[in-house]
Amino acid sequence: MTTADITSKSAIAIDKARAEGRAALIGYLPAGYPSVEETIAAGIALARNGADLIEIGIPYSDPVMDGPVIQAATTEALAKGFHVHQVFDVVAGITSQTDAAVLVMTYWNPVVRMGVDEFSRRLAEAGGAGLITPDLIPDEAAEWMDASEKYGLDRVFLVAPSSTPERMRRTVDASRGFVYAVSIMGVTGARSSVSSAAEDVVAAAKAAGAERVCVGLGVSTAEQVAEIAAYADGVIVGSALVAAVRDGGVDAVAQLTKDLSTGLTRK
């Protein structure tokens, strides 16, 4: 382990799961849906029922990667007046009550608008682990690299089936905590089966030197979790959890998290 790993909250959470013979479970929730208070409560429920890491998404008006379930939730949060700075309240609310590593997932524009250094400082002060940046590539991330070093934050970049070997290497080198492997080209959303491309992306990231690779996009059942847990270090669930919030609130999130976590142990 490097010094960066020792201070990386994401790495610590994933390594703890690995030591227990399982993959880590990473759950996604949009900030401010259906309210800031309910996002915090759902995040705490996630952590207390089997999630090792939590992604809090910042609602954005032009979400290129989000599927219909997440888009509807973020649109509602924005309509209710969600402001970017409230994401720090959500992160602090969850980190003050749980040991889960809490990352913010965001398109890059809201971070730039606030100021990369200020955003990073406030995230660190709230107990956040780092940022997942779906539309930021390492080549354009110099300011974020500096701020993440300064505040000890994880940098989670995305790799996909389309990533060239050179792009894969650059992304793996720039990431800290884990690398986010997108299993399919397209938007988020629960699917009936997990793309076979996911395993190839994980293998390519590992070949490029990644120590921890987590897979997201399309996971909604314990069976799919088990399928991914066989080869990935972490399994990311988004739309299914957002649908649980929508249909049954915090109790539904707790139940689904419990169900999903049964698939984490490696056979």
Backbone as CSV, one residue per row, in Angstrom:
resi,resn,N_x,N_y,N_z,CA_x,CA_y,CA_z,C_x,C_y,C_z
1,MET,0.835,-1.213,0.000,0.000,0.000,0.000,0.866,1.257,0.000
2,THR,0.460,2.230,-0.768,1.202,3.490,-0.797,0.664,4.415,0.288
3,THR,1.360,5.526,0.491,0.900,6.510,1.479,-0.491,7.017,1.114
4,ALA,-0.711,7.201,-0.201,-2.029,7.679,-0.654,-3.128,6.700,-0.255
5,ASP,-2.829,5.389,-0.359,-3.820,4.386,0.016,-4.172,4.466,1.497
6,ILE,-3.161,4.761,2.319,-3.372,4.810,3.764,-4.358,5.935,4.118
7,THR,-4.303,7.037,3.361,-5.208,8.146,3.657,-6.497,8.085,2.836
8,SER,-6.578,7.155,1.877,-7.755,7.067,1.022,-8.892,6.331,1.725
9,LYS,-9.970,7.055,1.997,-11.120,6.434,2.675,-11.752,5.346,1.813
10,SER,-11.755,5.564,0.492,-12.331,4.560,-0.408,-11.500,3.281,-0.392
11,ALA,-10.168,3.456,-0.468,-9.279,2.289,-0.463,-9.430,1.499,0.831
12,ILE,-9.511,2.208,1.940,-9.661,1.544,3.245,-10.950,0.721,3.291
13,ALA,-12.050,1.317,2.790,-13.353,0.620,2.813,-13.333,-0.619,1.911
14,ILE,-12.749,-0.480,0.727,-12.705,-1.603,-0.220,-11.775,-2.700,0.299
15,ASP,-10.636,-2.307,0.864,-9.694,-3.288,1.392,-10.268,-4.041,2.593
16,LYS,-11.077,-3.364,3.381,-11.720,-4.012,4.534,-12.670,-5.106,4.042
17,ALA,-13.449,-4.777,3.009,-14.364,-5.766,2.431,-13.572,-6.948,1.866
18,ARG,-12.485,-6.634,1.180,-11.643,-7.681,0.572,-11.100,-8.617,1.650
19,ALA,-10.692,-8.037,2.785,-10.165,-8.844,3.889,-11.240,-9.769,4.464
20,GLU,-12.497,-9.383,4.276,-13.621,-10.209,4.749,-14.087,-11.203,3.677
21,GLY,-13.346,-11.277,2.569,-13.658,-12.241,1.519,-14.833,-11.859,0.643
22,ARG,-15.035,-10.559,0.466,-16.177,-10.138,-0.346,-15.833,-8.873,-1.132
23,ALA,-16.703,-8.568,-2.063,-16.589,-7.294,-2.775,-17.248,-6.215,-1.920
24,ALA,-16.889,-4.964,-2.177,-17.531,-3.847,-1.470,-18.837,-3.487,-2.186
25,LEU,-19.798,-3.025,-1.410,-21.061,-2.555,-1.995,-21.072,-1.026,-1.965
26,ILE,-21.323,-0.444,-3.125,-21.349,1.009,-3.263,-22.740,1.424,-3.715
27,GLY,-23.398,2.239,-2.914,-24.760,2.654,-3.236,-24.824,4.123,-3.622
28,TYR,-25.621,4.428,-4.640,-25.755,5.804,-5.138,-27.100,6.392,-4.732
29,LEU,-27.068,7.650,-4.297,-28.302,8.400,-4.010,-28.145,9.825,-4.547
30,PRO,-29.196,10.389,-5.154,-29.104,11.783,-5.579,-29.362,12.714,-4.393
31,ALA,-28.524,13.726,-4.232,-28.692,14.669,-3.127,-29.991,15.445,-3.288
32,GLY,-30.714,15.594,-2.182,-31.924,16.409,-2.210,-33.167,15.701,-2.701
33,TYR,-33.086,14.374,-2.877,-34.271,13.621,-3.313,-34.660,12.601,-2.267
34,PRO,-35.920,12.620,-1.809,-36.932,13.641,-2.072,-36.689,14.939,-1.297
35,SER,-35.746,14.908,-0.345,-35.351,16.118,0.385,-33.938,15.871,0.909
36,VAL,-33.284,16.919,1.367,-31.933,16.765,1.928,-31.960,15.826,3.132
37,GLU,-32.950,16.032,3.999,-33.056,15.200,5.220,-33.250,13.731,4.867
38,GLU,-34.091,13.487,3.851,-34.359,12.086,3.475,-33.154,11.453,2.770
39,THR,-32.372,12.259,2.057,-31.141,11.717,1.456,-30.194,11.270,2.566
40,ILE,-30.064,12.074,3.597,-29.196,11.718,4.728,-29.695,10.436,5.395
41,ALA,-30.985,10.372,5.642,-31.560,9.188,6.294,-31.356,7.934,5.434
42,ALA,-31.529,8.081,4.123,-31.343,6.938,3.217,-29.872,6.525,3.180
43,GLY,-28.959,7.503,3.232,-27.531,7.206,3.243,-27.126,6.450,4.500
44,ILE,-27.670,6.864,5.622,-27.391,6.174,6.891,-27.938,4.743,6.836
45,ALA,-29.142,4.596,6.250,-29.742,3.256,6.110,-28.877,2.364,5.218
46,LEU,-28.339,2.948,4.161,-27.434,2.203,3.275,-26.241,1.663,4.069
47,ALA,-25.591,2.573,4.800,-24.385,2.196,5.549,-24.672,1.163,6.627
48,ARG,-25.823,1.268,7.251,-26.142,0.354,8.370,-26.652,-1.010,7.898
49,ASN,-26.890,-1.136,6.588,-27.445,-2.396,6.082,-26.560,-3.076,5.046
50,GLY,-25.282,-2.657,5.000,-24.353,-3.405,4.164,-23.560,-2.627,3.136
51,ALA,-23.829,-1.334,2.954,-23.046,-0.565,1.985,-21.731,-0.106,2.612
52,ASP,-20.641,-0.267,1.879,-19.310,0.125,2.362,-18.961,1.544,1.938
53,LEU,-19.418,1.915,0.751,-19.188,3.249,0.219,-20.513,3.800,-0.284
54,ILE,-20.645,5.110,-0.242,-21.873,5.752,-0.704,-21.511,6.870,-1.671
55,GLU,-22.186,6.886,-2.808,-22.025,7.976,-3.776,-23.215,8.905,-3.629
56,ILE,-22.956,10.178,-3.454,-24.027,11.170,-3.432,-23.929,11.991,-4.718
57,GLY,-24.962,11.923,-5.531,-24.950,12.614,-6.812,-25.474,14.036,-6.688
58,ILE,-24.809,14.958,-7.361,-25.299,16.337,-7.402,-26.264,16.468,-8.576
59,PRO,-27.520,16.848,-8.312,-28.488,17.026,-9.403,-27.966,18.051,-10.415
60,TYR,-28.129,17.705,-11.680,-27.578,18.548,-12.738,-28.617,18.665,-13.855
61,SER,-28.685,19.856,-14.439,-29.750,20.120,-15.412,-29.578,19.407,-16.752
62,ASP,-28.351,18.957,-17.044,-28.125,18.287,-18.327,-27.341,16.995,-18.122
63,PRO,-27.997,15.996,-17.505,-27.280,14.784,-17.095,-27.097,13.790,-18.247
64,VAL,-25.971,13.864,-18.939,-25.773,13.044,-20.128,-25.709,11.539,-19.845
65,MET,-25.318,11.159,-18.634,-25.134,9.732,-18.353,-26.291,9.094,-17.583
66,ASP,-27.192,9.915,-17.062,-28.218,9.378,-16.174,-29.403,8.793,-16.936
67,GLY,-29.851,7.622,-16.466,-31.037,6.997,-17.031,-32.293,7.650,-16.479
68,PRO,-33.469,7.165,-16.910,-34.747,7.813,-16.570,-35.058,7.904,-15.076
69,VAL,-34.720,6.883,-14.304,-35.047,6.886,-12.868,-34.271,7.986,-12.145
70,ILE,-32.960,8.041,-12.405,-32.122,9.048,-11.748,-32.448,10.444,-12.279
71,GLN,-32.705,10.532,-13.589,-33.057,11.832,-14.166,-34.321,12.411,-13.540
72,ALA,-35.319,11.561,-13.357,-36.572,12.023,-12.758,-36.337,12.512,-11.332
73,ALA,-35.497,11.801,-10.589,-35.208,12.173,-9.195,-34.440,13.493,-9.127
74,THR,-33.435,13.644,-9.982,-32.639,14.875,-9.930,-33.446,16.071,-10.430
75,THR,-34.308,15.837,-11.399,-35.180,16.914,-11.888,-36.088,17.392,-10.758
76,GLU,-36.613,16.438,-9.981,-37.485,16.788,-8.850,-36.700,17.562,-7.783
77,ALA,-35.479,17.096,-7.498,-34.649,17.787,-6.490,-34.381,19.232,-6.913
78,LEU,-34.061,19.440,-8.189,-33.805,20.795,-8.693,-35.064,21.645,-8.635
79,ALA,-36.193,21.037,-8.976,-37.469,21.771,-8.949,-37.823,22.219,-7.533
80,LYS,-37.369,21.443,-6.552,-37.632,21.799,-5.150,-36.605,22.795,-4.611
81,GLY,-35.662,23.202,-5.466,-34.723,24.254,-5.064,-33.391,23.785,-4.527
82,PHE,-32.984,22.548,-4.864,-31.689,22.065,-4.382,-30.556,22.961,-4.886
83,HIS,-29.629,23.294,-3.974,-28.436,24.067,-4.333,-27.194,23.217,-4.120
84,VAL,-26.191,23.412,-4.962,-24.974,22.590,-4.912,-24.361,22.542,-3.512
85,HIS,-24.346,23.677,-2.807,-23.696,23.699,-1.486,-24.369,22.754,-0.485
86,GLN,-25.629,22.385,-0.757,-26.332,21.482,0.167,-25.757,20.064,0.150
87,VAL,-24.972,19.750,-0.891,-24.387,18.406,-0.933,-23.447,18.201,0.260
88,PHE,-22.835,19.282,0.742,-21.927,19.147,1.890,-22.708,18.822,3.166
89,ASP,-23.939,19.323,3.264,-24.801,18.981,4.406,-25.145,17.496,4.372
90,VAL,-25.415,16.989,3.157,-25.739,15.567,3.007,-24.542,14.708,3.410
91,VAL,-23.368,15.052,2.886,-22.156,14.278,3.196,-21.873,14.293,4.697
92,ALA,-21.929,15.484,5.300,-21.656,15.605,6.732,-22.691,14.832,7.554
93,GLY,-23.937,14.875,7.103,-25.008,14.166,7.816,-24.780,12.665,7.856
94,ILE,-24.249,12.123,6.763,-24.001,10.673,6.697,-22.694,10.300,7.399
95,THR,-21.636,11.078,7.153,-20.330,10.722,7.742,-20.327,10.880,9.261
96,SER,-21.195,11.759,9.773,-21.227,11.948,11.231,-21.897,10.764,11.939
97,GLN,-22.658,9.951,11.178,-23.417,8.851,11.782,-22.921,7.455,11.389
98,THR,-22.023,7.387,10.393,-21.595,6.071,9.898,-20.100,6.072,9.603
99,ASP,-19.580,4.875,9.308,-18.166,4.740,8.930,-17.995,4.611,7.426
100,ALA,-19.074,4.674,6.677,-18.983,4.494,5.224,-18.145,5.606,4.597
101,ALA,-17.417,5.260,3.547,-16.716,6.281,2.761,-17.766,6.942,1.867
102,VAL,-17.871,8.251,1.941,-18.908,8.959,1.176,-18.252,9.826,0.102
103,LEU,-18.551,9.506,-1.148,-18.011,10.263,-2.279,-19.123,11.063,-2.937
104,VAL,-18.746,12.151,-3.574,-19.707,12.924,-4.352,-19.481,12.615,-5.820
105,MET,-20.572,12.284,-6.516,-20.497,12.062,-7.955,-21.088,13.280,-8.643
106,THR,-20.301,13.892,-9.514,-20.794,15.123,-10.123,-20.201,15.377,-11.502
107,TYR,-21.007,15.962,-12.346,-20.471,16.522,-13.586,-19.558,17.669,-13.166
108,TRP,-18.616,18.032,-14.014,-17.546,18.915,-13.586,-17.970,20.381,-13.460
109,ASN,-18.945,20.791,-14.255,-19.350,22.196,-14.276,-19.707,22.783,-12.901
110,PRO,-20.519,22.087,-12.070,-20.837,22.648,-10.745,-19.602,22.867,-9.859
111,VAL,-18.588,22.024,-10.019,-17.363,22.172,-9.220,-16.602,23.423,-9.669
112,VAL,-16.497,23.597,-10.982,-15.804,24.766,-11.534,-16.517,26.051,-11.129
113,ARG,-17.849,26.005,-11.155,-18.626,27.202,-10.816,-18.380,27.642,-9.374
114,MET,-18.254,26.673,-8.461,-17.991,27.022,-7.064,-16.525,27.385,-6.860
115,GLY,-15.662,26.796,-7.680,-14.214,26.937,-7.507,-13.682,25.597,-7.024
116,VAL,-12.744,25.033,-7.765,-12.268,23.674,-7.477,-11.676,23.578,-6.068
117,ASP,-10.900,24.584,-5.681,-10.282,24.537,-4.351,-11.329,24.649,-3.249
118,GLU,-12.272,25.576,-3.424,-13.299,25.748,-2.391,-14.182,24.502,-2.270
119,PHE,-14.569,23.951,-3.419,-15.390,22.739,-3.398,-14.647,21.620,-2.666
120,SER,-13.384,21.445,-3.001,-12.578,20.373,-2.390,-12.422,20.571,-0.890
121,ARG,-12.160,21.801,-0.500,-12.013,22.111,0.932,-13.288,21.785,1.690
122,ARG,-14.416,22.217,1.140,-15.693,21.989,1.832,-16.058,20.505,1.880
123,LEU,-15.713,19.798,0.825,-15.975,18.354,0.807,-15.149,17.651,1.888
124,ALA,-13.895,18.029,1.994,-13.015,17.431,3.011,-13.524,17.769,4.411
125,GLU,-13.942,19.019,4.609,-14.456,19.437,5.922,-15.720,18.673,6.308
126,ALA,-16.510,18.264,5.308,-17.754,17.528,5.568,-17.492,16.045,5.827
127,GLY,-16.216,15.639,5.704,-15.876,14.227,5.932,-15.933,13.390,4.670
128,GLY,-16.068,14.053,3.513,-16.160,13.327,2.250,-14.864,12.622,1.882
129,ALA,-15.000,11.531,1.121,-13.834,10.744,0.727,-13.206,11.238,-0.575
130,GLY,-14.031,11.800,-1.456,-13.493,12.243,-2.729,-14.591,12.482,-3.745
131,LEU,-14.181,12.554,-5.020,-15.113,12.841,-6.109,-15.061,11.769,-7.185
132,ILE,-16.239,11.448,-7.705,-16.354,10.634,-8.919,-16.772,11.611,-10.018
133,THR,-15.975,11.668,-11.089,-16.180,12.710,-12.098,-16.398,12.097,-13.476
134,PRO,-17.658,11.789,-13.836,-17.925,11.072,-15.085,-17.536,11.799,-16.367
135,ASP,-17.543,13.127,-16.345,-17.239,13.832,-17.597,-15.908,14.577,-17.557
136,LEU,-15.061,14.235,-16.589,-13.734,14.851,-16.505,-12.688,13.795,-16.840
137,ILE,-11.800,14.109,-17.791,-10.724,13.170,-18.114,-9.436,13.671,-17.475
138,PRO,-8.518,12.748,-17.145,-7.287,13.145,-16.453,-6.522,14.269,-17.162
139,ASP,-6.539,14.276,-18.485,-5.810,15.298,-19.248,-6.262,16.715,-18.910
140,GLU,-7.516,16.845,-18.458,-8.078,18.171,-18.185,-8.282,18.411,-16.690
141,ALA,-7.617,17.597,-15.873,-7.912,17.595,-14.439,-6.805,18.167,-13.562
142,ALA,-5.912,18.976,-14.138,-4.756,19.467,-13.368,-5.162,20.172,-12.078
143,GLU,-6.174,21.034,-12.176,-6.604,21.794,-10.990,-7.171,20.859,-9.919
144,TRP,-7.920,19.865,-10.363,-8.506,18.881,-9.441,-7.415,17.999,-8.836
145,MET,-6.416,17.635,-9.625,-5.311,16.828,-9.090,-4.633,17.585,-7.939
146,ASP,-4.392,18.865,-8.143,-3.744,19.686,-7.111,-4.606,19.769,-5.851
147,ALA,-5.899,20.072,-6.042,-6.799,20.240,-4.889,-6.983,18.924,-4.138
148,SER,-7.065,17.813,-4.872,-7.272,16.515,-4.210,-6.047,16.129,-3.378
149,GLU,-4.863,16.496,-3.859,-3.645,16.246,-3.075,-3.651,17.108,-1.811
150,LYS,-4.004,18.360,-1.995,-3.994,19.321,-0.885,-4.940,18.894,0.241
151,TYR,-6.120,18.369,-0.136,-7.141,18.039,0.876,-7.289,16.536,1.139
152,GLY,-6.430,15.725,0.525,-6.459,14.282,0.778,-7.712,13.594,0.288
153,LEU,-8.167,13.962,-0.916,-9.408,13.408,-1.462,-9.126,12.381,-2.560
154,ASP,-10.031,11.426,-2.685,-9.913,10.417,-3.741,-10.382,10.980,-5.076
155,ARG,-9.691,10.561,-6.134,-10.040,10.948,-7.504,-10.505,9.693,-8.229
156,VAL,-11.780,9.608,-8.495,-12.307,8.419,-9.170,-12.702,8.782,-10.597
157,PHE,-11.912,8.273,-11.538,-12.195,8.476,-12.957,-12.857,7.226,-13.536
158,LEU,-13.500,7.383,-14.680,-14.228,6.278,-15.290,-13.477,5.677,-16.469
159,VAL,-13.592,4.349,-16.599,-13.088,3.648,-17.779,-14.247,2.834,-18.353
160,ALA,-14.189,2.599,-19.656,-15.305,1.949,-20.351,-14.785,0.919,-21.337
161,PRO,-15.697,0.117,-21.913,-15.263,-0.857,-22.924,-14.523,-0.198,-24.093
162,SER,-14.790,1.079,-24.318,-14.159,1.782,-25.445,-12.789,2.383,-25.109
163,SER,-12.365,2.302,-23.848,-11.081,2.912,-23.461,-9.909,2.215,-24.154
164,THR,-9.061,2.999,-24.819,-7.868,2.422,-25.454,-6.864,2.048,-24.366
165,PRO,-5.890,1.168,-24.668,-4.882,0.807,-23.654,-4.167,2.032,-23.080
166,GLU,-3.870,3.012,-23.926,-3.181,4.207,-23.434,-4.086,5.023,-22.520
167,ARG,-5.343,5.200,-22.919,-6.328,5.933,-22.109,-6.546,5.207,-20.776
168,MET,-6.608,3.887,-20.836,-6.780,3.080,-19.623,-5.629,3.328,-18.652
169,ARG,-4.398,3.301,-19.180,-3.220,3.502,-18.331,-3.221,4.884,-17.689
170,ARG,-3.516,5.896,-18.487,-3.532,7.274,-17.978,-4.597,7.442,-16.893
171,THR,-5.747,6.819,-17.112,-6.850,6.951,-16.157,-6.532,6.230,-14.852
172,VAL,-5.988,5.037,-14.967,-5.603,4.269,-13.782,-4.545,5.032,-12.977
173,ASP,-3.549,5.587,-13.667,-2.476,6.330,-12.995,-3.013,7.561,-12.266
174,ALA,-4.028,8.196,-12.852,-4.557,9.440,-12.275,-5.532,9.195,-11.122
175,SER,-6.106,7.997,-11.078,-7.136,7.704,-10.071,-6.527,7.418,-8.707
176,ARG,-7.298,7.729,-7.660,-6.907,7.328,-6.307,-8.151,6.827,-5.588
177,GLY,-8.022,5.703,-4.885,-9.169,5.095,-4.207,-9.632,3.882,-4.979
178,PHE,-10.231,4.134,-6.143,-10.585,3.049,-7.047,-10.822,3.608,-8.440
179,VAL,-10.911,2.697,-9.395,-11.261,3.071,-10.759,-12.691,2.605,-10.986
180,TYR,-13.491,3.457,-11.620,-14.906,3.174,-11.849,-15.050,2.592,-13.252
181,ALA,-15.371,1.308,-13.334,-15.535,0.654,-14.635,-16.998,0.666,-15.044
182,VAL,-17.253,1.290,-16.175,-18.613,1.322,-16.711,-18.791,0.066,-17.548
183,SER,-19.833,-0.718,-17.238,-19.965,-2.026,-17.870,-20.597,-1.971,-19.256
184,ILE,-21.214,-0.859,-19.583,-21.865,-0.750,-20.882,-21.705,0.668,-21.393
185,MET,-21.792,0.826,-22.669,-21.817,2.167,-23.225,-23.274,2.607,-23.166
186,GLY,-23.545,3.726,-22.533,-24.928,4.174,-22.463,-25.246,4.777,-21.119
187,VAL,-26.538,4.970,-20.873,-26.961,5.634,-19.644,-27.210,4.626,-18.532
188,THR,-27.350,5.149,-17.318,-27.582,4.289,-16.158,-29.002,3.731,-16.177
189,GLY,-29.202,2.692,-15.398,-30.543,2.121,-15.283,-30.445,0.636,-14.992
190,ALA,-31.418,0.126,-14.235,-31.423,-1.303,-13.913,-31.654,-2.109,-15.188
191,ARG,-30.942,-3.219,-15.311,-31.099,-4.075,-16.480,-31.305,-5.508,-16.048
192,SER,-31.855,-6.313,-16.965,-32.138,-7.701,-16.606,-30.861,-8.544,-16.563
193,SER,-29.829,-8.112,-17.292,-28.567,-8.844,-17.224,-27.410,-7.856,-17.235
194,VAL,-26.280,-8.305,-16.717,-25.106,-7.436,-16.657,-24.251,-7.702,-17.890
195,SER,-23.804,-6.658,-18.527,-23.006,-6.785,-19.744,-21.736,-7.587,-19.502
196,SER,-21.440,-8.506,-20.422,-20.224,-9.315,-20.300,-18.977,-8.462,-20.503
197,ALA,-19.159,-7.269,-21.073,-18.013,-6.375,-21.289,-17.400,-5.938,-19.967
198,ALA,-18.183,-5.956,-18.889,-17.702,-5.489,-17.585,-16.443,-6.230,-17.147
199,GLU,-16.468,-7.546,-17.302,-15.320,-8.350,-16.859,-14.064,-7.992,-17.659
200,ASP,-14.236,-7.716,-18.948,-13.099,-7.338,-19.792,-12.533,-5.981,-19.382
201,VAL,-13.425,-5.042,-19.030,-12.971,-3.707,-18.608,-12.171,-3.817,-17.305
202,VAL,-12.657,-4.624,-16.373,-11.953,-4.816,-15.103,-10.570,-5.432,-15.359
203,ALA,-10.529,-6.442,-16.221,-9.245,-7.100,-16.536,-8.268,-6.103,-17.164
204,ALA,-8.776,-5.260,-18.051,-7.917,-4.267,-18.712,-7.401,-3.236,-17.710
205,ALA,-8.272,-2.823,-16.782,-7.853,-1.851,-15.753,-6.809,-2.459,-14.826
206,LYS,-7.013,-3.722,-14.466,-6.042,-4.412,-13.595,-4.706,-4.566,-14.323
207,ALA,-4.773,-4.899,-15.610,-3.556,-5.054,-16.406,-2.794,-3.728,-16.491
208,ALA,-3.552,-2.622,-16.421,-2.934,-1.290,-16.470,-2.431,-0.834,-15.096
209,GLY,-2.609,-1.684,-14.088,-2.059,-1.383,-12.769,-3.061,-0.982,-11.695
210,ALA,-4.354,-1.045,-12.005,-5.356,-0.649,-11.007,-5.413,-1.671,-9.869
211,GLU,-5.385,-1.165,-8.636,-5.474,-2.068,-7.482,-6.923,-2.369,-7.110
212,ARG,-7.792,-1.411,-7.388,-9.210,-1.581,-7.029,-10.074,-1.082,-8.185
213,VAL,-10.945,-1.970,-8.667,-11.838,-1.605,-9.764,-13.260,-1.962,-9.355
214,CYS,-14.144,-0.985,-9.443,-15.547,-1.195,-9.080,-16.415,-1.025,-10.326
215,VAL,-17.459,-1.833,-10.414,-18.286,-1.858,-11.626,-19.664,-1.285,-11.363
216,GLY,-20.094,-0.400,-12.264,-21.422,0.190,-12.148,-22.133,0.247,-13.479
217,LEU,-23.372,0.631,-13.426,-24.325,0.770,-14.526,-25.058,-0.540,-14.782
218,GLY,-26.269,-0.611,-14.292,-27.134,-1.730,-14.633,-27.353,-2.785,-13.571
219,VAL,-26.833,-2.578,-12.350,-26.954,-3.611,-11.308,-28.192,-3.364,-10.449
220,SER,-29.028,-4.395,-10.290,-30.246,-4.181,-9.499,-30.648,-5.347,-8.607
221,THR,-29.969,-6.500,-8.743,-30.353,-7.670,-7.945,-29.134,-8.301,-7.275
222,ALA,-29.396,-9.123,-6.248,-28.315,-9.824,-5.544,-27.587,-10.777,-6.487
223,GLU,-28.318,-11.357,-7.455,-27.700,-12.270,-8.423,-26.679,-11.522,-9.283
224,GLN,-27.058,-10.311,-9.718,-26.123,-9.507,-10.513,-24.935,-9.063,-9.670
225,VAL,-25.196,-8.746,-8.400,-24.102,-8.392,-7.486,-23.109,-9.555,-7.399
226,ALA,-23.622,-10.766,-7.244,-22.765,-11.950,-7.119,-21.925,-12.167,-8.373
227,GLU,-22.560,-11.936,-9.519,-21.880,-12.089,-10.815,-20.664,-11.151,-10.888
228,ILE,-20.855,-9.901,-10.486,-19.777,-8.909,-10.556,-18.757,-9.107,-9.437
229,ALA,-19.253,-9.491,-8.252,-18.358,-9.684,-7.094,-17.310,-10.763,-7.361
230,ALA,-17.585,-11.639,-8.317,-16.643,-12.714,-8.644,-15.351,-12.165,-9.240
231,TYR,-15.411,-10.981,-9.875,-14.191,-10.473,-10.521,-13.857,-9.016,-10.207
232,ALA,-14.798,-8.257,-9.614,-14.537,-6.844,-9.323,-14.348,-6.631,-7.826
233,ASP,-13.728,-5.520,-7.468,-13.494,-5.214,-6.050,-14.689,-4.553,-5.387
234,GLY,-15.573,-3.993,-6.218,-16.756,-3.347,-5.674,-17.874,-3.345,-6.698
235,VAL,-19.095,-3.345,-6.196,-20.282,-3.359,-7.057,-21.096,-2.103,-6.760
236,ILE,-21.385,-1.343,-7.819,-22.069,-0.061,-7.667,-23.539,-0.197,-8.078
237,VAL,-24.425,0.220,-7.189,-25.866,0.149,-7.478,-26.453,1.551,-7.378
238,GLY,-27.171,1.968,-8.420,-27.733,3.312,-8.445,-29.241,3.339,-8.632
239,SER,-29.680,3.137,-9.870,-31.102,3.300,-10.203,-32.035,2.466,-9.326
240,ALA,-31.619,1.241,-9.013,-32.475,0.371,-8.187,-32.697,0.981,-6.800
241,LEU,-31.673,1.611,-6.245,-31.802,2.248,-4.925,-32.646,3.518,-5.005
242,VAL,-32.484,4.263,-6.105,-33.276,5.484,-6.273,-34.756,5.124,-6.421
243,ALA,-35.024,4.041,-7.147,-36.403,3.564,-7.282,-36.959,3.126,-5.923
244,ALA,-36.093,2.537,-5.089,-36.517,2.125,-3.743,-36.889,3.341,-2.898
245,VAL,-36.077,4.400,-2.983,-36.396,5.648,-2.269,-37.760,6.164,-2.736
246,ARG,-37.938,6.177,-4.043,-39.174,6.709,-4.647,-40.405,5.904,-4.204
247,ASP,-40.275,4.583,-4.199,-41.450,3.734,-3.970,-41.707,3.387,-2.512
248,GLY,-40.632,3.379,-1.691,-40.841,2.924,-0.319,-40.047,3.660,0.739
249,GLY,-39.355,4.725,0.326,-38.618,5.523,1.303,-37.438,4.795,1.922
250,VAL,-37.054,5.268,3.095,-35.840,4.782,3.769,-35.924,3.286,4.097
251,ASP,-37.099,2.820,4.497,-37.249,1.390,4.827,-36.961,0.509,3.615
252,ALA,-37.415,0.942,2.450,-37.189,0.176,1.219,-35.709,0.161,0.855
253,VAL,-35.025,1.274,1.094,-33.576,1.351,0.848,-32.844,0.364,1.757
254,ALA,-33.220,0.346,3.027,-32.592,-0.568,3.992,-32.783,-2.023,3.557
255,GLN,-33.992,-2.369,3.143,-34.292,-3.744,2.749,-33.537,-4.152,1.488
256,LEU,-33.540,-3.274,0.490,-32.842,-3.584,-0.760,-31.329,-3.729,-0.518
257,THR,-30.780,-2.855,0.324,-29.342,-2.920,0.623,-29.007,-4.253,1.273
258,LYS,-29.842,-4.667,2.213,-29.658,-5.981,2.856,-29.673,-7.097,1.815
259,ASP,-30.659,-7.039,0.922,-30.779,-8.065,-0.126,-29.552,-8.082,-1.029
260,LEU,-29.156,-6.898,-1.485,-28.007,-6.807,-2.398,-26.734,-7.324,-1.748
261,SER,-26.569,-7.031,-0.455,-25.316,-7.415,0.222,-25.159,-8.934,0.357
262,THR,-26.255,-9.681,0.180,-26.132,-11.145,0.247,-25.338,-11.694,-0.945
263,GLY,-25.197,-10.875,-2.000,-24.461,-11.349,-3.172,-22.977,-11.008,-3.167
264,LEU,-22.504,-10.347,-2.110,-21.129,-9.827,-2.123,-20.038,-10.858,-1.850
265,THR,-20.363,-11.899,-1.082,-19.332,-12.854,-0.669,-18.885,-13.701,-1.846
266,ARG,-17.572,-13.766,-2.027,-17.031,-14.519,-3.178,-17.114,-16.004,-2.903
267,LYS,-17.621,-16.717,-3.884,-17.784,-18.168,-3.738,-16.417,-18.832,-3.775
